[in-house]
Amino acid sequence: MFSQGKNFKSAFEIKQFQEEKLKIQLQYLNSHSPFYKNLFISKGINIEKIQTIEDLVLLPVTDKEDLQNPNNDFLCIPSDDIAEYFTTSGTLGEPVIFPLSENDLQRLAYNEFLSFKRIGAKKGDIALLTVTSDKCFMAGNAYSQGARKAGISIIKTGPGLPEYQWSTILKLRPNILIAVPSFILKLIEFAQKNHIDFKNCSIKKALCVGESLRTKDLNQNALAKSITDQWPIQLFSTYASTEMNTAFTECEFGKGGHLSPELIIVECLDEKNNPVPSGKEGEITITNLGLETTPLLRFKTGDIAKLYTDQCACGEVSLRIGPIIGRNKQMIKYKGTTLYPDAIRQTLQGLSNVDDYYIEVATDDFGMDELSIHLALKSMSIEMEKIIADSFRSHLRIVPKLIFNSKAEIQSVKNNPKSRKPIDFVDNRITI
Ligand SMILES: [Zn+2]
């Protein structure tokens, strides 16, 4: 196991190790991937010239459009060696299919085995998995296989049904919760309403999926605070995606998701695909290592974040990824300010009277972005509108158009049956 351990590797050792792995991965792509083989030929690329991480800039990037194109062939193994099919969530377009071989399923399990180790989980622990393990969702599968590898007992309750979750917690006494953070809030709400002594229940830590828990400067965001203020459990933020086949999981110090060097190379790039200066935000771009089914080379994830390369308080020097502050395609330019939906979410999560919402961006008559927030409030008053507007002004320096709707109206927009998760960002901009 290269990641973690008592003898932490130096930054130099990690780089050397990854460069050896990269050379193997490039040879593999050149001999097995129709897409990359054609790309290398058409661009006149000699992969032998790629010796270091810095040399990666000599290679073209792969983007989401490449994956959407049905003529492009990323599959590197015979189709009868596919063990399981997964898909992306399809938040930004049609879901993309990601099959995995048996070896890749093992790699996926190993990846979450490392996540469990990182949060201090061990044999004897019991984890409650409240994210789905079916619907072609990779993360649920990864956690259950990873738990098995780490000797952790797993209970797959799946999403929703707070009553069932609580009866299972009280009966089987899991100590780790694997959940979407906003669902933890629902669990708290249900426990409070039904007089469940949740503060003294068996759950001690939560491995959080799908929503960030950190502000830009790595403090707890409003969502994390609203959980821990009511329920003092330890929260661990993660960052992962189907394309990456890899999770970046925080350690107990919560200073960004740690890289597992044997699984993936991470670059942080600007709009021209050059590495951003250290400490600057850019687009997370990944190269899978050791993946054999549909490995990607310099894949631009669309996620904007910052990399941390200083030594973590836990002792590790491998890089860490800060919270995703937005997606490149979701960037909004409004009244001279550039912002991402997540900044709006964070503002709204800090307002206790907001019951539900979605964000809408459209194009106005002048071709500019027009930003509206559709809100359902727990109780409506004239002062509330002012409080919300003031909160936006102080957090983001702008006040979007506020449109008040009933919760049912909001839910009917958010819950698209085609999507695996509720949609809280509706982009109606005209693209030229
Ligand atoms: Zn750490």
Residues whose N, C-alpha, C, O or C-beta is under 5 A from the ligand:
A	BS01	ZN	C251 F253 C312 A313 C314
